[in-house]
Amino acid sequence: MKSYRKVLALDVPKRRQFIHITPQVNEALRESGIKEGLCLVNAMHITASVFINDNESGLHSDFEKWLEGLAPEKPYSQYAHNGYEDNGDAHLKRTIMGREVVVAVTNGKLDFGPWEAIFYGEFDGKRTKRIMIKIIGE
């Protein structure tokens, strides 16, 4: 069994942003040479998420509104976590959206259902963030 690891660095200019990363994951899979196995993609930050859903801007807008309704950014004073930092809401949003995804690899391709794509969700950006891709198989 082989394994392959790649870390992506993304410059995230906004505090909150959804970034389509399926092309980068596909490139890592191609680089790995693995044809059958599993691909793990995870956020390497406690205020970020990796998730699978539809690549549709209306849906991403809905996520933003829904998450902001559940854990509004302001007032910062509403979160016991906020003191040195002002990102209590980002931790909660990440918990809701999840840390990672695992996708089957079949015949050298990500084995998706219809409309599925991989996204990085950032909830406390404005700096470079990292995503880890780990592929195992043969």
Secondary structure as UniProt FT lines:
FT   STRAND          2..12
FT   STRAND          17..20
FT   HELIX           22..32
FT   STRAND          37..43
FT   TURN            46..47
FT   STRAND          48..53
FT   HELIX           57..70
FT   HELIX           76..78
FT   TURN            80..81
FT   HELIX           88..97
FT   STRAND          100..106
FT   TURN            107..108
FT   STRAND          109..110
FT   TURN            114..115
FT   STRAND          117..122
FT   STRAND          127..137
//
